[in-house]
Amino acid sequence: MSEAITSAPLPSGQVKARKRPGGAIARFVAVRVAGLVVTLFIASLVVFGALYAAPGSPLTYLTHGRTMSPEAIAAIKAEYHLDDSVGEQYLRWLGGVAHGDFGTSIIYNQPVSSLVGGRASATTLLVLMAAAIVLVLGLAIGTLAGLRPGWVSRSAMAAATGVMAVPTFVGAVVLIVVFAVQLEWFPVFGSGTSGLDAVYHMVLPSSALALASVAFVARLAQTAVRAELSADHVQTAISRGLPRGAVVRRHVMRNAAMPVLTVAGLTVAGLIAGSVVVEQVFQLGGLGQFLVGSVQQKDFPVVQAICLMYVAAFIVLNTLIDIAYTLLDPRVSIGKKDS
């Protein structure tokens, strides 16, 4: 990300695309993908090592502190390969993950992949609906506030600042009290069955998850639009009598869109982590709620699987956004030779 943003942008307004050699683009994408693989490898080390960094031994977690016979302890060690070195255990676990095998749940005695897969749909729908709310409302409010300065713009930004300071769980409780308990427009808990019923059940949870991000994106969009409106090339176009609508579309929105969309994309990626709190409040039965319960029960194979999935989703989204931003914005170079 840092390479893409800090590398030699052209002056604002000069957005005519430079023709980039195909080899440079392929090399840039290859470097980013290699960085993605290295980051995922380091994340897997951290996630797996957390089991050994926690107080107590893995055998204590597996037996839940109960006194067991030497034969039973030997069977548990053999099942989870606890007599092997940590390196051998990690390589065995990583090989299983590469094939979609995250091990067996200590609590449910079932494959972790099947337990996690059954709960992934609720989390995916929650994050997608929250992302849609963030992008549509955040960009719309920020753009209108930037194009029409005045008391309405100031009021909107003041409200956005206030909303950004509200913790997610507080916003969720307020939404439940107002729209579920008082007005009875939406259900209080649960993720619904499927189709439209699932979407209906996700309206309040996704709104709670998106609340602070909408305000953040709105403020960012307002600042970017204001900056472009005061740029020299925009003022020159306006002074030459060009229609304001055309100037806004061709110069203001185009130049302001890329940095705003990039940060908005990173904000959307952050919704994955925030979904843990919202799922717990609304009892959605998704990955976040399952993660909290597994941590409390010390079901480490499940915890490792969900943590790795969350980290991988965040890293992959960041890399895709980084690549898309760099390739789509002609003002940003993709390497030293290109710059």
Number of C-alpha atoms within 10 A of each C-alpha: 14 7 13 17 15 10 16 16 16 14 8 17 17 13 16 10 11 12 7 13 9 9 9 14 17 11 13 17 20 12 12 17 16 12 13 18 15 12 16 18 14 11 17 23 14 14 18 22 14 14 18 12 10 9 10 11 11 17 14 12 17 18 14 12 10 9 10 10 9 9 9 12 15 14 12 15 16 12 11 15 15 15 12 12 9 14 9 13 16 16 11 12 17 18 13 13 16 9 8 13 16 22 20 20 18 20 14 10 9 12 16 22 19 13 16 19 11 12 17 16 16 22 22 15 17 30 24 15 18 27 25 14 20 29 20 13 18 26 25 17 21 27 25 17 25 25 15 13 12 10 10 12 19 14 12 18 21 13 12 23 16 12 18 15 10 13 13 22 17 12 21 22 17 14 19 24 14 13 15 17 14 10 10 12 13 17 18 20 19 17 25 16 10 12 8 10 11 17 18 15 22 27 16 27 29 26 22 26 30 30 23 24 26 30 27 23 28 31 24 22 29 26 18 22 24 19 15 22 21 11 14 12 17 21 13 11 15 16 9 9 9 12 10 12 9 12 19 18 11 13 20 25 17 16 22 22 16 17 16 20 18 18 16 25 20 16 21 25 21 19 21 22 16 18 26 20 19 27 26 20 19 22 17 24 19 26 29 27 21 22 22 16 15 20 13 10 14 18 19 24 21 27 25 23 22 23 19 20 15 16 17 19 15 18 18 17 16 21 18 16 20 21 19 14 19 24 18 11 19 18 22 23 22 23 15 8 7 13 12
